[in-house]
């Protein structure tokens, strides 16, 4: 987090609130790589984009299911990240198998970024 232009505690809180959306979007992009089919991966990438484009921090949205494309599984993963700062499924998969990268799918998914 860059501290340029932060003059008050409110500025710091606002910057942290804005960065939560970016952090969640990055996590969703990592989760997209773990999906077993291109459609699920594409959905994770689209939701990541939608989260980044929110006008307010995702933590201030009472029902994140209103975000276009949101599924109950992704909602639970976002809530897990917000509450404990990580997503256990991502940790386990990365440690056990290494990141599963589906290269053919990623070539096709570049259009969704």
RONULO-788864 format. One record per residue: residue in one letter; residue number from 1; x, y, z of N, C-alpha, C in turn. Coordinates in steps of 0.2 Angstrom, whole numbers, plus 2048, in hexadecimal, padded with zeros to 3 digits. Layout:
# residues N
residu:A | num:NUM | n.u:X | n.v:Y | n.w:Z | ca.u:X | ca.v:Y | ca.w:Z | c.u:X | c.v:Y | c.w:Z
...
//
This chain:
# residues 113
residu:X | num:1 | n.u:804 | n.v:7FA | n.w:800 | ca.u:800 | ca.v:800 | ca.w:800 | c.u:805 | c.v:806 | c.w:800
residu:X | num:2 | n.u:803 | n.v:80A | n.w:7FB | ca.u:807 | ca.v:811 | ca.w:7FB | c.u:804 | c.v:816 | c.w:7FF
residu:X | num:3 | n.u:808 | n.v:81A | n.w:803 | ca.u:806 | ca.v:81F | ca.w:808 | c.u:806 | c.v:826 | c.w:805
residu:X | num:4 | n.u:807 | n.v:826 | n.w:7FE | ca.u:807 | ca.v:82D | ca.w:7FB | c.u:800 | c.v:830 | c.w:7FB
residu:X | num:5 | n.u:7FF | n.v:836 | n.w:7FD | ca.u:7F9 | ca.v:839 | ca.w:7FD | c.u:7F4 | c.v:837 | c.w:803
residu:X | num:6 | n.u:7F7 | n.v:834 | n.w:808 | ca.u:7F3 | ca.v:832 | ca.w:80E | c.u:7F5 | c.v:837 | c.w:813
residu:X | num:7 | n.u:7F0 | n.v:83B | n.w:815 | ca.u:7F1 | ca.v:840 | ca.w:81A | c.u:7EE | c.v:83F | c.w:821
residu:X | num:8 | n.u:7E8 | n.v:83B | n.w:820 | ca.u:7E4 | ca.v:83A | ca.w:826 | c.u:7E3 | c.v:833 | c.w:827
residu:X | num:9 | n.u:7E0 | n.v:831 | n.w:82D | ca.u:7DE | ca.v:82A | ca.w:82E | c.u:7D8 | c.v:828 | c.w:829
residu:X | num:10 | n.u:7D4 | n.v:82D | n.w:828 | ca.u:7CF | ca.v:82B | ca.w:823 | c.u:7D1 | c.v:82A | c.w:81C
residu:X | num:11 | n.u:7D7 | n.v:82D | n.w:81A | ca.u:7DA | ca.v:82C | ca.w:813 | c.u:7DD | c.v:825 | c.w:813
residu:X | num:12 | n.u:7E0 | n.v:823 | n.w:819 | ca.u:7E3 | ca.v:81C | ca.w:819 | c.u:7DD | c.v:817 | c.w:819
residu:X | num:13 | n.u:7D8 | n.v:818 | n.w:81D | ca.u:7D2 | ca.v:813 | ca.w:81D | c.u:7CF | c.v:812 | c.w:816
residu:X | num:14 | n.u:7CE | n.v:818 | n.w:813 | ca.u:7CB | ca.v:818 | ca.w:80C | c.u:7D0 | c.v:814 | c.w:807
residu:X | num:15 | n.u:7D6 | n.v:815 | n.w:808 | ca.u:7DB | ca.v:812 | ca.w:803 | c.u:7DB | c.v:80A | c.w:804
residu:X | num:16 | n.u:7DA | n.v:808 | n.w:80B | ca.u:7DA | ca.v:801 | ca.w:80C | c.u:7D3 | c.v:7FE | c.w:80A
residu:X | num:17 | n.u:7CE | n.v:802 | n.w:80B | ca.u:7C8 | ca.v:7FF | ca.w:808 | c.u:7C8 | c.v:7FE | c.w:801
residu:X | num:18 | n.u:7CB | n.v:803 | n.w:7FD | ca.u:7CB | ca.v:802 | ca.w:7F6 | c.u:7CF | c.v:7FC | c.w:7F4
residu:X | num:19 | n.u:7D5 | n.v:7FB | n.w:7F7 | ca.u:7D9 | ca.v:7F6 | ca.w:7F6 | c.u:7D6 | c.v:7EF | c.w:7F7
residu:X | num:20 | n.u:7D1 | n.v:7EE | n.w:7FB | ca.u:7CE | ca.v:7E8 | ca.w:7FD | c.u:7CB | c.v:7E5 | c.w:7F6
residu:X | num:21 | n.u:7C8 | n.v:7E9 | n.w:7F2 | ca.u:7C6 | ca.v:7E7 | ca.w:7EC | c.u:7CB | c.v:7E4 | c.w:7E7
residu:X | num:22 | n.u:7D0 | n.v:7E8 | n.w:7E7 | ca.u:7D6 | ca.v:7E5 | ca.w:7E3 | c.u:7D9 | c.v:7DF | c.w:7E5
residu:X | num:23 | n.u:7DA | n.v:7DE | n.w:7EC | ca.u:7DC | ca.v:7D8 | ca.w:7EF | c.u:7D8 | c.v:7D2 | c.w:7ED
residu:X | num:24 | n.u:7D1 | n.v:7D3 | n.w:7EE | ca.u:7CC | ca.v:7CE | ca.w:7ED | c.u:7CC | c.v:7CC | c.w:7E5
residu:X | num:25 | n.u:7CD | n.v:7D1 | n.w:7E1 | ca.u:7CD | ca.v:7D0 | ca.w:7DA | c.u:7D3 | c.v:7CB | c.w:7D8
residu:X | num:26 | n.u:7D9 | n.v:7CD | n.w:7DB | ca.u:7DF | ca.v:7C9 | ca.w:7DA | c.u:7DE | c.v:7C2 | c.w:7DC
residu:X | num:27 | n.u:7DB | n.v:7C1 | n.w:7E2 | ca.u:7DA | ca.v:7BA | ca.w:7E5 | c.u:7D5 | c.v:7B6 | c.w:7E0
residu:X | num:28 | n.u:7D0 | n.v:7BA | n.w:7DD | ca.u:7CB | ca.v:7B6 | ca.w:7D9 | c.u:7CF | c.v:7B4 | c.w:7D2
residu:X | num:29 | n.u:7D3 | n.v:7B8 | n.w:7D0 | ca.u:7D7 | ca.v:7B6 | ca.w:7CA | c.u:7DC | c.v:7B0 | c.w:7CC
residu:X | num:30 | n.u:7DE | n.v:7B0 | n.w:7D1 | ca.u:7E2 | ca.v:7A9 | ca.w:7D3 | c.u:7DD | c.v:7A3 | c.w:7D4
residu:X | num:31 | n.u:7D7 | n.v:7A4 | n.w:7D6 | ca.u:7D3 | ca.v:79F | ca.w:7D7 | c.u:7D0 | c.v:79D | c.w:7D0
residu:X | num:32 | n.u:7D0 | n.v:7A2 | n.w:7CB | ca.u:7CE | ca.v:7A0 | ca.w:7C4 | c.u:7D3 | c.v:79B | c.w:7C1
residu:X | num:33 | n.u:7D9 | n.v:79B | n.w:7C3 | ca.u:7DE | ca.v:796 | ca.w:7C0 | c.u:7DD | c.v:78F | c.w:7C3
residu:X | num:34 | n.u:7D9 | n.v:78E | n.w:7C9 | ca.u:7D8 | ca.v:788 | ca.w:7CC | c.u:7D2 | c.v:784 | c.w:7C9
residu:X | num:35 | n.u:7CE | n.v:788 | n.w:7C5 | ca.u:7C7 | ca.v:785 | ca.w:7C3 | c.u:7C8 | c.v:77F | c.w:7BE
residu:X | num:36 | n.u:7C4 | n.v:77B | n.w:7BE | ca.u:7C5 | ca.v:775 | ca.w:7B9 | c.u:7C2 | c.v:776 | c.w:7B2
residu:X | num:37 | n.u:7BE | n.v:77C | n.w:7B1 | ca.u:7BB | ca.v:77D | ca.w:7AB | c.u:7BC | c.v:784 | c.w:7A9
residu:X | num:38 | n.u:7BC | n.v:786 | n.w:7A3 | ca.u:7BD | ca.v:78D | ca.w:7A0 | c.u:7B7 | c.v:791 | c.w:7A3
residu:X | num:39 | n.u:7B1 | n.v:78F | n.w:7A3 | ca.u:7AC | ca.v:793 | ca.w:7A5 | c.u:7AC | c.v:795 | c.w:7AC
residu:X | num:40 | n.u:7AE | n.v:791 | n.w:7B1 | ca.u:7AF | ca.v:793 | ca.w:7B7 | c.u:7B5 | c.v:798 | c.w:7B8
residu:X | num:41 | n.u:7BA | n.v:797 | n.w:7B4 | ca.u:7C0 | ca.v:79B | ca.w:7B5 | c.u:7BE | c.v:7A2 | c.w:7B2
residu:X | num:42 | n.u:7BA | n.v:7A2 | n.w:7AC | ca.u:7B8 | ca.v:7A9 | ca.w:7AA | c.u:7B3 | c.v:7AC | c.w:7AE
residu:X | num:43 | n.u:7AF | n.v:7A9 | n.w:7B2 | ca.u:7AB | ca.v:7AC | ca.w:7B7 | c.u:7AF | c.v:7AF | c.w:7BD
residu:X | num:44 | n.u:7B4 | n.v:7AC | n.w:7BF | ca.u:7B8 | ca.v:7AF | ca.w:7C4 | c.u:7BC | c.v:7B5 | c.w:7C2
residu:X | num:45 | n.u:7BE | n.v:7B5 | n.w:7BC | ca.u:7C1 | ca.v:7BB | ca.w:7B9 | c.u:7BC | c.v:7C0 | c.w:7B8
residu:X | num:46 | n.u:7B6 | n.v:7BF | n.w:7B6 | ca.u:7B1 | ca.v:7C4 | ca.w:7B5 | c.u:7AF | c.v:7C7 | c.w:7BC
residu:X | num:47 | n.u:7AF | n.v:7C3 | n.w:7C1 | ca.u:7AD | ca.v:7C6 | ca.w:7C7 | c.u:7B3 | c.v:7CA | c.w:7CA
residu:X | num:48 | n.u:7B9 | n.v:7C8 | n.w:7C9 | ca.u:7BF | ca.v:7CC | ca.w:7CB | c.u:7BF | c.v:7D3 | c.w:7C8
residu:X | num:49 | n.u:7BD | n.v:7D3 | n.w:7C2 | ca.u:7BC | ca.v:7D9 | ca.w:7BE | c.u:7B7 | c.v:7DE | c.w:7C1
residu:X | num:50 | n.u:7B1 | n.v:7DA | n.w:7C3 | ca.u:7AB | ca.v:7DE | ca.w:7C5 | c.u:7AD | c.v:7E1 | c.w:7CC
residu:X | num:51 | n.u:7B1 | n.v:7DD | n.w:7D0 | ca.u:7B2 | ca.v:7DF | ca.w:7D7 | c.u:7B7 | c.v:7E5 | c.w:7D7
residu:X | num:52 | n.u:7BC | n.v:7E5 | n.w:7D2 | ca.u:7C1 | ca.v:7EA | ca.w:7D2 | c.u:7BD | c.v:7F1 | c.w:7CF
residu:X | num:53 | n.u:7B8 | n.v:7F0 | n.w:7CC | ca.u:7B4 | ca.v:7F6 | ca.w:7C9 | c.u:7AF | c.v:7F9 | c.w:7CE
residu:X | num:54 | n.u:7AE | n.v:7F6 | n.w:7D4 | ca.u:7A9 | ca.v:7F8 | ca.w:7D9 | c.u:7AB | c.v:7FF | c.w:7DB
residu:X | num:55 | n.u:7A6 | n.v:803 | n.w:7DC | ca.u:7A7 | ca.v:80A | ca.w:7DF | c.u:7A8 | c.v:80A | c.w:7E6
residu:X | num:56 | n.u:7A7 | n.v:805 | n.w:7EA | ca.u:7A8 | ca.v:805 | ca.w:7F1 | c.u:7AB | c.v:7FE | c.w:7F3
residu:X | num:57 | n.u:7AE | n.v:7FE | n.w:7F9 | ca.u:7B1 | ca.v:7F8 | ca.w:7FB | c.u:7AC | c.v:7F2 | c.w:7FB
residu:X | num:58 | n.u:7AE | n.v:7EC | n.w:7F9 | ca.u:7AA | ca.v:7E7 | ca.w:7F9 | c.u:7A8 | c.v:7E5 | c.w:801
residu:X | num:59 | n.u:7AB | n.v:7E7 | n.w:806 | ca.u:7AA | ca.v:7E6 | ca.w:80D | c.u:7A4 | c.v:7EA | c.w:80F
residu:X | num:60 | n.u:7A2 | n.v:7EF | n.w:80B | ca.u:79C | ca.v:7F4 | ca.w:80C | c.u:796 | c.v:7F2 | c.w:808
residu:X | num:61 | n.u:796 | n.v:7EC | n.w:804 | ca.u:790 | ca.v:7EA | ca.w:801 | c.u:78D | c.v:7E5 | c.w:805
residu:X | num:62 | n.u:787 | n.v:7E6 | n.w:807 | ca.u:783 | ca.v:7E1 | ca.w:80B | c.u:782 | c.v:7DA | c.w:808
residu:X | num:63 | n.u:781 | n.v:7DA | n.w:802 | ca.u:780 | ca.v:7D4 | ca.w:7FF | c.u:784 | c.v:7D3 | c.w:7F8
residu:X | num:64 | n.u:789 | n.v:7D0 | n.w:7F8 | ca.u:78E | ca.v:7D0 | ca.w:7F3 | c.u:78B | c.v:7CC | c.w:7ED
residu:X | num:65 | n.u:786 | n.v:7C8 | n.w:7EE | ca.u:783 | ca.v:7C4 | ca.w:7E9 | c.u:780 | c.v:7C9 | c.w:7E3
residu:X | num:66 | n.u:77F | n.v:7CF | n.w:7E5 | ca.u:77D | ca.v:7D4 | ca.w:7DF | c.u:782 | c.v:7D5 | c.w:7DA
residu:X | num:67 | n.u:789 | n.v:7D4 | n.w:7DC | ca.u:78E | ca.v:7D5 | ca.w:7D7 | c.u:78D | c.v:7D0 | c.w:7D1
residu:X | num:68 | n.u:78D | n.v:7D2 | n.w:7CB | ca.u:78B | ca.v:7CF | ca.w:7C5 | c.u:790 | c.v:7C8 | c.w:7C4
residu:X | num:69 | n.u:78D | n.v:7C3 | n.w:7C4 | ca.u:790 | ca.v:7BC | ca.w:7C3 | c.u:792 | c.v:7B9 | c.w:7C9
residu:X | num:70 | n.u:791 | n.v:7BC | n.w:7CF | ca.u:792 | ca.v:7B9 | ca.w:7D5 | c.u:78F | c.v:7B2 | c.w:7D7
residu:X | num:71 | n.u:792 | n.v:7AD | n.w:7D9 | ca.u:790 | ca.v:7A7 | ca.w:7DB | c.u:790 | c.v:7A6 | c.w:7E3
residu:X | num:72 | n.u:78D | n.v:7A1 | n.w:7E5 | ca.u:78D | ca.v:7A0 | ca.w:7ED | c.u:794 | c.v:79E | c.w:7EF
residu:X | num:73 | n.u:797 | n.v:79A | n.w:7EA | ca.u:79E | ca.v:798 | ca.w:7EC | c.u:7A3 | c.v:79D | c.w:7EC
residu:X | num:74 | n.u:7A3 | n.v:7A2 | n.w:7E7 | ca.u:7A7 | ca.v:7A7 | ca.w:7E7 | c.u:7A6 | c.v:7AC | c.w:7ED
residu:X | num:75 | n.u:79F | n.v:7AD | n.w:7EE | ca.u:79D | ca.v:7B1 | ca.w:7F4 | c.u:7A0 | c.v:7AF | c.w:7FA
residu:X | num:76 | n.u:7A0 | n.v:7A8 | n.w:7FC | ca.u:7A3 | ca.v:7A5 | ca.w:802 | c.u:7AB | c.v:7A6 | c.w:802
residu:X | num:77 | n.u:7AE | n.v:7A6 | n.w:7FC | ca.u:7B5 | ca.v:7A7 | ca.w:7FC | c.u:7B7 | c.v:7AE | c.w:7FD
residu:X | num:78 | n.u:7B3 | n.v:7B3 | n.w:7FB | ca.u:7B4 | ca.v:7BA | ca.w:7FC | c.u:7B3 | c.v:7BB | c.w:804
residu:X | num:79 | n.u:7AE | n.v:7B8 | n.w:806 | ca.u:7AD | ca.v:7B9 | ca.w:80E | c.u:7B2 | c.v:7B6 | c.w:812
residu:X | num:80 | n.u:7B5 | n.v:7B0 | n.w:810 | ca.u:7BA | ca.v:7AD | ca.w:813 | c.u:7C1 | c.v:7B2 | c.w:813
residu:X | num:81 | n.u:7C2 | n.v:7B5 | n.w:80D | ca.u:7C8 | ca.v:7B9 | ca.w:80D | c.u:7C7 | c.v:7BF | c.w:811
residu:X | num:82 | n.u:7C1 | n.v:7C2 | n.w:811 | ca.u:7C0 | ca.v:7C8 | ca.w:815 | c.u:7C0 | c.v:7C7 | c.w:81C
residu:X | num:83 | n.u:7BE | n.v:7C1 | n.w:81F | ca.u:7BE | ca.v:7BF | ca.w:826 | c.u:7C5 | c.v:7BD | c.w:828
residu:X | num:84 | n.u:7C8 | n.v:7B9 | n.w:824 | ca.u:7CF | ca.v:7B6 | ca.w:827 | c.u:7D5 | c.v:7B8 | c.w:823
residu:X | num:85 | n.u:7D4 | n.v:7BC | n.w:81D | ca.u:7DA | ca.v:7BE | ca.w:81A | c.u:7DD | c.v:7B9 | c.w:815
residu:X | num:86 | n.u:7D9 | n.v:7B4 | n.w:814 | ca.u:7DC | ca.v:7AE | ca.w:80F | c.u:7D6 | c.v:7AA | c.w:80D
residu:X | num:87 | n.u:7D7 | n.v:7A6 | n.w:808 | ca.u:7D3 | ca.v:7A1 | ca.w:806 | c.u:7D6 | c.v:79A | c.w:806
residu:X | num:88 | n.u:7D3 | n.v:796 | n.w:80B | ca.u:7D6 | ca.v:790 | ca.w:80D | c.u:7D7 | c.v:78B | c.w:806
residu:X | num:89 | n.u:7D2 | n.v:78B | n.w:802 | ca.u:7D2 | ca.v:787 | ca.w:7FC | c.u:7D8 | c.v:789 | c.w:7F8
residu:X | num:90 | n.u:7DA | n.v:78F | n.w:7F7 | ca.u:7DF | ca.v:791 | ca.w:7F3 | c.u:7E6 | c.v:78F | c.w:7F7
residu:X | num:91 | n.u:7E6 | n.v:790 | n.w:7FD | ca.u:7EC | ca.v:78E | ca.w:801 | c.u:7EE | c.v:786 | c.w:800
residu:X | num:92 | n.u:7E9 | n.v:782 | n.w:801 | ca.u:7E9 | ca.v:77B | ca.w:800 | c.u:7EB | c.v:779 | c.w:7F9
residu:X | num:93 | n.u:7E8 | n.v:77C | n.w:7F4 | ca.u:7E9 | ca.v:77A | ca.w:7ED | c.u:7F0 | c.v:77C | c.w:7EC
residu:X | num:94 | n.u:7F2 | n.v:782 | n.w:7ED | ca.u:7F9 | ca.v:784 | ca.w:7EC | c.u:7FE | c.v:780 | c.w:7EF
residu:X | num:95 | n.u:7FD | n.v:77E | n.w:7F5 | ca.u:802 | ca.v:77A | ca.w:7F9 | c.u:802 | c.v:773 | c.w:7F6
residu:X | num:96 | n.u:7FD | n.v:770 | n.w:7F5 | ca.u:7FC | ca.v:769 | ca.w:7F3 | c.u:7FE | c.v:767 | c.w:7EC
residu:X | num:97 | n.u:7FC | n.v:76B | n.w:7E7 | ca.u:7FD | ca.v:76A | ca.w:7E0 | c.u:801 | c.v:76F | c.w:7DD
residu:X | num:98 | n.u:802 | n.v:774 | n.w:7E0 | ca.u:805 | ca.v:77A | ca.w:7DC | c.u:800 | c.v:77D | c.w:7D9
residu:X | num:99 | n.u:800 | n.v:783 | n.w:7D6 | ca.u:7FB | ca.v:786 | ca.w:7D2 | c.u:7F9 | c.v:782 | c.w:7CC
residu:X | num:100 | n.u:7F3 | n.v:780 | n.w:7CB | ca.u:7F1 | ca.v:77C | ca.w:7C5 | c.u:7F0 | c.v:781 | c.w:7C0
residu:X | num:101 | n.u:7F4 | n.v:781 | n.w:7BB | ca.u:7F3 | ca.v:786 | ca.w:7B6 | c.u:7F0 | c.v:782 | c.w:7AF
residu:X | num:102 | n.u:7EB | n.v:784 | n.w:7AD | ca.u:7E8 | ca.v:781 | ca.w:7A7 | c.u:7E9 | c.v:786 | c.w:7A1
residu:X | num:103 | n.u:7EF | n.v:785 | n.w:79E | ca.u:7F2 | ca.v:78A | ca.w:799 | c.u:7ED | c.v:78B | c.w:793
residu:X | num:104 | n.u:7EA | n.v:785 | n.w:791 | ca.u:7E5 | ca.v:786 | ca.w:78B | c.u:7DF | c.v:78B | c.w:78D
residu:X | num:105 | n.u:7DD | n.v:78A | n.w:793 | ca.u:7D7 | ca.v:78E | ca.w:795 | c.u:7D9 | c.v:795 | c.w:796
residu:X | num:106 | n.u:7E0 | n.v:797 | n.w:798 | ca.u:7E2 | ca.v:79E | ca.w:799 | c.u:7E2 | c.v:7A1 | c.w:792
residu:X | num:107 | n.u:7E4 | n.v:79E | n.w:78D | ca.u:7E5 | ca.v:7A1 | ca.w:787 | c.u:7DE | c.v:7A3 | c.w:785
residu:X | num:108 | n.u:7D9 | n.v:79F | n.w:786 | ca.u:7D2 | ca.v:7A1 | ca.w:784 | c.u:7CF | c.v:7A7 | c.w:789
residu:X | num:109 | n.u:7D2 | n.v:7A7 | n.w:78F | ca.u:7CF | ca.v:7AB | ca.w:794 | c.u:7D2 | c.v:7B2 | c.w:794
residu:X | num:110 | n.u:7D7 | n.v:7B3 | n.w:790 | ca.u:7DA | ca.v:7BA | ca.w:78F | c.u:7D5 | c.v:7BF | c.w:78D
residu:X | num:111 | n.u:7D0 | n.v:7BD | n.w:789 | ca.u:7CB | ca.v:7C1 | ca.w:786 | c.u:7C6 | c.v:7C4 | c.w:78C
residu:X | num:112 | n.u:7C6 | n.v:7C1 | n.w:792 | ca.u:7C2 | ca.v:7C3 | ca.w:797 | c.u:7C5 | c.v:7C8 | c.w:79C
residu:X | num:113 | n.u:7CC | n.v:7C9 | n.w:79B | ca.u:7CF | ca.v:7CD | ca.w:7A0 | c.u:7CE | c.v:7D5 | c.w:79E
//
